[in-house]
């Protein structure tokens, strides 16, 4: 979960929480959507003004996602510009940092002299002043951030933090998108591009378009226009970049422009934009990177006289990785390249904007890594630190950071987690069964494992469900005397006294959960469903919930079920194995009619792909039982559920399902 960001002294203090929160947001969103990146580590790179991805290379078998310490400098610049904030020139901040560095060097020199004297006289050593680990350019950014914080009202500062968070999420998503969709063998990609005569810059830009389209389909837009300056419509490459920035929406300004095109006055900018947009749409429709090659070749052939020259050989793909490294050269990837003025500066000319230089460089770092192998990391990682991730090194860094944040000791159970129960026995054996059911047909031999992300979601769901038991107070005007009279009633000539009525508070809920164990529950429906079971089980351990868990399926061609009393062992939930040919819901409900009578609610967790005949609603309604179907997914995929259940809760995530469950619960507060 990249907790190392919170302790990164090489990063501006203002940025630590937004970096951490943004990266955690991506991790949780990927888990919710069931998207996989594979083993990876999250790195913070010093003196780096971009973000980049490096695939598994050499001995490193995991992906590397790098965040630069100055990655969001462009966001500050854009925010100041959009909100018309008058910030001092960048030179003032640079001079301030130079002065601080000179003073620190002098203080260090004096401290060393004093220590030598102390050692000589008393044979004692005194500690030296701590050296600021931030790079000088990063310290300039830090000074600018602090100026904005100190000179802005609360609303403006909170808006800026919101921009920062969104930017970190978008940059992180972009690099993970490459990890999920871009070929890892960039050496072969380079060979293919050389054979076809395609400059790497153009491949990078077209691959960005293709990859981001796939990611938008899965998780929504990146919102680049929120914190990126729009590229000028002055050449086909920049117009293509505008298409990426508009994320598939029509670029009306360029498309409707009647302005003569600078390099060919017989054509308008609108004509050029229309043709470029066609190439963008073709790039988005490609399912593999290799399918881009003919599209790029046609693009280059059509606009060969209109495109800016690509970087010289050795400066893209197989060269220096596009810069942005510890040398302070202009960077590459998702970040502003080569900006020296910064917010408040006046030494940058907007007319020099180069779309290729602004965006199409992040894969060049990955290409360089593919070319150099293990040698690449010796230099590139020399000023980078691991702050989290899912590979062994990432997990170790995460645990070390958590220990430091907790003061080095073992932390208590999470606030929203199960923690210790109330001494209530946890079921491990079924209390009932139906048909030919036995544990071997419903439970696997080994329990699944929960990673930190999954466990965190269980904790969050537990906290949400605890809202059912929160007490709240409302005033009530009664005839019984108290210390205060009701003025409203007194005005009408009535005598009433004000009392506090407490509603809610600790109590028990009674739930029966029927869990669909058919094969179509496998994958995301099962992962989301078990999150709910584990959270409800935490409530049962604490004494807030009682009821039954009923596993339903088909055994030997006949309906079968197992029932357990809440709470159960967490291990049992993690052993549930959905693989049956059908659901058997009618039998599971009918056979357990006696135990589900009087429940506050009966929920059926399913995947909406129900093969059974619809349940007999009338049979259960006679006993005032109206089963509620729960499904995590799209409404379009759940049309079958209306035939089976009198009520349904259908949402995109289990968190949203629980929120809807709380809304319909009369005890819910907040």
Secondary structure, DSSP 8 states (H G I E B T S, - for coil): --GGGGG-TTS-HHHHHHHHHHHHHHHHHHHHHT----SEEEEEETT--SEEEE--BTTB-SEEEEEETTTTHHHHHHHHHHTT-----HHHHHHHHHHHHHHHHHHHHHHHHHHHHHHHHHS----------S-HHHHHHHHHHHHHHHTS-HHHHHHHHHHHHHHHHHHHHHHHHHHHHS-S-HHHHHHHHHHHT--HHHHHHHHHHHHHHHHHHHH----GGGTS----SSSHHHHHHHHHHHTTS--HHHHT--SEETTEEEEEHHHHHHHHHHHHHHHHH-SSSTTHHHHHHHHHHHTTTTS-----TTSSSSSSTTS-STT-----SSS--S--S-TT-----GGG--HHHHHTTHHHHHHHHHHHTHHHHHHHGGGEEEEEESSHHHHHHHHHHHHHHTTTS-----TTS--S--S---B-S-SEEETT--HHHHB-SS-----HHHHHHHHHHHHHHGGGG--EEEEEEESS--S-B-HHHHHTT---EEEEEEE--S--EEEEEEEE-BGGGTTHHHHHHHHHHHHHHHHHHTTSEEEEEEEEEEETTEEEEEEEESSB-HHHHHHB---BSS--HHHHHHHTHHHHTT-SEEEEE--S---S----HHHHHTTT---EEEEES-GGGGTTHHHH-SEEEEESSHHHHHHHHHHT-TT---
